[in-house]
Amino acid sequence: MAGRTGMGVIFYPRGGSAQVIRYLAAALGRTGWETELLCGSLGEPGERTHAESFYEGLRVTAADYGPALEASDPVAAPVPMHPSFEDRPGASDRVLARVEPQVGEHLAGFWEEMARRAFEAAPDVLHLHHLTPLHEGCARALPDTPLVTHLHGTELKMIGRSQTADWAFTDHWVGAMRGWAQGSDRLLVISPHDREVAERLLGVDPQRVSWIPNGVDLARFDRMDLGREERLARWRRWLVEEPQGWREGGEPGSVAYGERDLAPLADEDAVVLLFVGRFTEVKRIPLLVRAHARARERFERPAPLVIWGGFPGEWEGEHPHTVAEREDARDVFFLGWRGHGELNEGLACSDVMVMPSIDESFGQVFVEAMACEVPVIAANAGGPPSFVNVEPDRPNGWLVEPDDLDSLTEALVIAVNDPDARAERARNGYVSSRRDFSWDTQAERVAAVYEEARAGR
């Protein structure tokens, strides 16, 4: 059987869940499930944050957050800016646990009207991403429609941090989020780690929770045989000709490089280390910068570290560029935020992908790297242990102890200095990623959950 799913996400396109929606909706279409999307949007057509542009090919109903950014309180604006699960001082999308309950009621009412507009004919299944006031709005607009809630981990992290954070309305919002989760017919989580956390923090019935990992666009993410000059040409474009790196308080392009700076990347013996992600505290980028500086003394060949990412103006804790300057770190390059469509080329220009995040719900970029035949270094925490080195005789990366400078340093040294170990892990990762993480496989599993939710009603 098949049908129509009404997907919803309160955020404008900027994080991993947006990529999941885009790829999953396309794959669901191949199973016979048509997707309509209700979401937020920011910017003009053609910009990566503009919903209709980012989700091209889907029927999209979007709330334009542009005017809210000019309001004294963006979250309370007539078209309210979405709250966040991250607490960043001065951000227009303040953390949900700081949003007053009466403003929450405004959010719920707004999204109720948006849901009525987007889904004039009730879909067969609602598929809502994260736990947000969109749940309340859809519950009012479509109370009889089966509901599948997709947890991406950030909501669980906020609930976990709320136990020690000084947020004024924690009890209200944690209670609401638990109610939305418990009222869902089915829940999806992206790793065994998140399943355990969801059951513990949300009090949901384990029988209604399904672990379905994110998939990978295997047509886009595949090995590419680029020569040294081809790789260098791309690094030159990203770092010299079209710089997007940014320093604390600076605009994209405030960190740029000259031709001479590219020498470590141009060396024919270089092993390029690549970090990919946002500048959130759990990613532990400052730890990586310090580990690289320590490991550099033991490298047998040049091993520049490229920091790919950091959504402009967003960071938690220490800003990685500030840390690099303070530590006088050498051979560290800040490339800035680039579209997901360029990441496969970035991985093709790299030799090892490293991200020592201590609380990664899944770790999409690790699987994308493996699909490009690039071995990975990850912390033994959160989602990555569910797919990194799970076959003892077929290692596909390195797992390091969380928050352990020595462990991370040692892994960097081995990855750079041992080409045989690098090649073995690259081959094994390529095989496992293609075997286990196609979007078509994950879409079939999601469609089965839809059928369970529909049958349960």
FENGIMO-V530378 format. One line per field, one symbol per residue. ss: DSSP state (A for helix, B for strand, O for the rest). psi: psi as a letter, one per 30 degrees, with the letter a starting at -180 (. if undefined). burial: 1 if it has 16 or more other C-alpha atoms within 10 Angstrom, else 0. A space follows every 10 residues. Layout:
ss->???
psi->???
burial->???
//
This chain:
ss->OOOBBBBBBO OOOOOAAAAA AAAAAAAAAA AOOBBBBBBB BOOOOOOOOO AAAAOOOOBB BBBBOOAAAA OOOAAAOOOO OOOBOOOOOO OOOOBAAAOO AAAAAAAAAA AAAAAAAAOO OOOOBBBBBO OOAAAAAAAA AOOOOBBBBB OOOAAAAAAA AOOOOOOOOA AAAAAAAAAA AAOOOBBBBO OAAAAAAAAA AAOOOAAABB BOOOOBOOOO OOOOOOOAAA AAAAAAAAAA AOOBBOOOOO OOOOBOOOAA AAAAAAOOOO OOBBBBBOOO AAAOAAAAAA AAAAAAOOOO OOOOBBBBBO OOOOOOOOOA AAAAAAOOOO OBBBBBOOOA AAAAAAAAOO OBBBBOOOOO OOOAAAAAAA AOOOBBBBBO OOOAAAOOOO OOOOOOBBBB OOOOAAAAAA AAAAAAAOAA AAAAAAAAAA AAAAAAOBAA AAAAAAAAAA AAAAAAO
psi->laakkjlkkf lljfaeeeee eeeeeeeeef fgjkkkkkll lkalkflffk eeeehkfljk jkkjfeefff lejefglejk kkllgkjjkf kfilkefgkk eeeeeeeeee feeeeeeeie kklekkjkkl jlfeeeeeee eifgkkkkkj kgeeeeeeee fffflikehe eeeeeeeeee effkelkklg leefeeeeee ffhljffgkk jjllakjfee jlkkikleee eeeeeeeefe eikglklkgl lkffjlllef fgeeffkfgk jkkkkkllhl effheeeeee eeeefeffkf lkikkkjjaj kkfklkbkke eeeeeefhkl hkkjfakllf ffeeeeefgl fkkkjhkfhj edhefeeeee fghkllklki lbeefffkhf jegikgakkl kkhjeeeeee eeeeeefjfe eeeeeeeeee eeefefhkee eeeeeeeeee eeeeef.
burial->0011111111 1111011111 1111111110 1011111111 1100000111 1111100101 1111110110 0001111011 1111111100 0111111110 0001011111 1101110110 0111111111 1111111111 1100111111 1111111110 0100001001 0011011111 1111111111 1111101100 0101000111 1111111100 1110000000 1100110111 0011111100 0110111000 0101110001 1111111111 1111111111 1111110010 0111111111 1100110011 1011000010 1111111100 0011111111 1111111111 1111111111 1111111111 1111111110 0000111111 0110100111 1111111000 1111111111 0111001111 0111111011 1111000
//
